[in-house]
Amino acid sequence: MSSKNQVWLTEMLGVLVLVVSNFGCGSGTSSTPPPPISVSVSAGATTVQAGATIQVTATVTNDSANKGVTWSVSCSVAPCGSVSPSATASGAATTYTAPTAPPAANLTVTITATSVTNTAASASSTITVPAAIAVSVTPSTATVQAGATAMFTATVTNDSANKGVTWSVSCSVAPCGSVSPSATASGAATTYTAPATPPAANLTVTITATSVANTAASASATVTLPAAIALTPAGALLPENVAQEFTATVDPANKGVTWTLTQGVTACSPACGTISATTSASGTPITYTAPATVPASPTVTLTATSAADTTQSATATITISAGTVKIVPNILDFGRVLWRQSSSPQTTTLTNTGSSKLSITGIAITGASPGDLSETNNCATGVHAGQSCDITVIFTPVTKLGTRTANVSITDNSPDSPQQVNLTGIAYTKGDTLHGLTVRSALAQNSMVTSPIPDGPDKVGTRVIDLIDSGRNDPYLANGAKRELPVRFWYPASLSEDCKPAEYTPPQVWNYFSKLVGVLLPEVVTNSCSDAPITEGTHPVVVFTPGYTATFTDYTFLFEDLASRGYVVASVDHTYEATAVELPGGRLVASVFGSHLGGKLRGDDQALSFATSVRLGDLKFVVNELQRLNVQVNSPFAGKLDVSHIAVAGHSMGGATAFLAVEQEPRFKAGVIIDGFVPQALIHATQTPVLILGMGRETWTDDECHLWGSLRGPRQAVNLQGAEHVTPSDAVWLAKYAINAGTVGPDRTVAAVRDYIAAFLDANLRDRLMDLLLSGPSSDYPDAAVTTQNQLLCSEGMDH
C-alpha cells in the first residue's frame, strides 16, 4: 500500500470513530441537561406614596430544590425604602415600604428578586415614589389699593389627582377682602378684591392656597393694603364768594391733616380762595371759600396731607366761576366697569346760588364717549334761588376696553353756562386679563425685565438735557417762572469705552409710579449707554410727544430701535402734565391733571385743550433748541443733527398734537400719529407726509376718515388688528401678556410697531425707496391692515 493511501485510510478511520462516538456507539448510558432557572416579579402598583406599602411577588420556575428568592432594594438617592421579609419561597410575597418622608423629586426604586439556587437568575420591578405635593403662589407679594383687584395663581406639583387648591384670606384687622373663586385647579387664578374703604393704617393681608389632596401643603402671598386719605368731595364748581365743606379721613391715631391751596405747585391763598383752618382732625370738615373774583387761572387744588405720614395726601380740584351755579362734586369717577354691565349710580348736586330762578334749557352727556353714559335728573326746567337739584349718572360700557371720558353739560341762564361735570371710567372684559394676568399682577411677576433688543446695527446712547424757554412763562405756574422741559435723547452711539448702562427712568419717578399703580414695579434693564458720544455724520431727528400724562421714557422700546437705525429721538417730558418729572437737583414735579397710572385723572375738554396748546408751544421750542444744539460748539450733538429732516411723532393725545404740529410748524417734514384722536374741528389739509398707526380698529372713526381725506401729501395708514390703545407703549412688554397684542403676540407686535414706523420715516426723511411693508399685506405681520396712498380708508364721502 502506498504511503498516500495509508494517510487517507488513517483520516477516514478518525472520522468514523468521531461519528460513532457522537451516536453513543460503544456506550451503555445517555443524559439530558436540566432546563434553566428563571425568575419573574409582579407588583401591585407602579406608584407608591411616601410611607405606604405594596405587595411584591416572585415566581421561580425550574427550581427543583424550591429554595425561593432573596429580595433587595436600590435607587439613585437614598433612602430607598425596604422589603420584609428579605427572602420568600416561590409564589410568596414580600412587602415593600416606601420611605417615610417624600423625596425632593420623583424617586425611581428598583425591587429585585434573586434565585437562591442560581444567583445568576433574577428579575426586577420598578416603582415610583412621588415627590411631596408642593404649592406655589404667584405673585408672592402685591400692593392693592382699596376697592381694587389683583389675580393670584396657585401651581400644585405632584398632585396626580389634580385636585387643586382652596383659597383663604386672613389679616389682623378685618375687613381683609375676599377671593373668588375659593377653589381652583392647579395653574388657575383667583381674584382678590380689596375692601372698598382704605384701612386706617397699612394692612398686611395673607392669601393662602392649600392643596386639596394634601392639606399640609400650602403657600401664601402677602398683600399690602395701603392706608390712604379719603377726601370728599373730589372736586367742585364754585361761584365767587361761595363756600364748600371738605372732609379728610386719615390715620387711626387721629393726628389729623394739614391743608394747603395751590395752583400748579405754587401756594395761592388768598387770591385763589381761603380755608377756615390749615389743620384739622380726621373726619372734621374745613370750609373753603372762593375768592371775590375769578383768578387768572380758575382751577385751584386743595390738598390734605397726613400729619402722621407726610407721604400720604389727597387732593380735590376746585373750579371757580363768575356764574351762579354750584356743582358738588363736579368730578365723577366710575373706576373699572365690566363690559355690558352697569356701574353703581353716582350723583352730583346742582345749587342755584343766585338771587333769581335759574332757568335750565338742557342737561346732556357730551364729550368723547357719551354713548356709554346715561343721566337722569330732577332739575326740570329750572331751580329757584337757594334751591338744589340732583343729577345721577350711570356708566354702562357698550364697547370693549379702554378709558371713557365725557361730561354732563348743563345749559342755563347763568353767565358761565354751560357748566360741566367731568366723567371718567374704564371699561374692561374678562378677556382683557390674558393668560390669567391683570396688568398689576403681570407687572409684579418679575423683579427685573429687559427692554426688547433693538433691530438696527448701531449701539444706542442716551442722555437727558434740561431746557429752559427763557422767552415763555410756564403756563402752569402763576409766579412768572420760565417753562422748563427735560428732553431725553436716544441716538446712534460711538463707544470707545465701556458702556455705562442707562437707567430706564429716575428712581424717584419709578417709585412714584409704583405708588400709583399699587405694585412694586420691576427693575428695568435698557439697551442704552448713558451719555455715550454720538456717531459721526448727521442724523435725521424724530421729536416725540407722549400720551396724556405719559412720560418721555414710556416708549423706550421704540426709541432705542430708531436710534439703532441711525435716528436721533428727542422725547419731551411735558412738565406739570406728565405724571411725574424729575428736574435738576432731584426736584420731583407731579402732574396737575392726575395720572393714567392710577388715582384721579382730569379728562374734561378744558384740561385736554389746555394741555395740547401747551404741548404745541413746547414742540416749537424744542425744534429751536435742536438747531441751537447743532451749532453750539460744546453741545454733545454739535454738527450731528440733520435739522432739515425732522419728524414729529406722538401717541394718543400726543398723536393729535403731532398732527397739529405738522400743520403749524413747517420745520416738521413728516408726522406719525400713533392711535391718536384728532377732532374734525382741528383738521386742515396738509401736504406733509403722515403715517396713521391705529390699534385694534374694527372700523376707522369718522374723525380718522376725515383726517385721511385731508392728507394731500404722502400718506399711509396701518391698523394693528387685535391691539389696544396702550399696545404701542412700553406696557406691551412691561406687562407682557396682560396687554392685547393680536394673534402674533407681544414680541411680534413690538417688531411691527418698530418696522412700520421706521419704514415710513426711511421713505420720508431719508428719501429711501418705499419699503414693501407699506404697500400691502405682509406674511411677517398678518395682523396689520395697510391702506396705501391711493386707497380709501373709509367710504369716499367720509375720506374727502
Helices and strands as residue ranges (DSSP letters): H 3-22, E 38-43, E 53-61, E 69-75, E 82-84, E 87-88, E 93-97, E 107-115, E 122-129, E 134-138, E 141-143, E 149-157, E 165-171, E 178-180, E 183-184, E 189-193, E 203-211, E 218-225, E 230-232, E 235-239, E 243-249, E 257-263, E 266-267, E 274-275, E 279-280, E 286-289, E 299-306, E 313-321, E 325-328, E 331-338, E 346-352, E 358-366, G 370-372, E 373-377, E 382-383, E 388-395, E 402-412, E 419-428, G 430-432, G 434-436, H 439-443, E 448-450, E 459-473, E 482-493, E 501-503, H 507-517, E 523-530, E 539-545, H 556-564, E 568-572, E 580-583, E 587-590, H 605-631, E 641-651, H 653-664, E 668-674, G 680-682, E 690-695, H 702-710, E 715-720, H 731-734, H 745-765, G 772-775, E 784-787, H 796-799
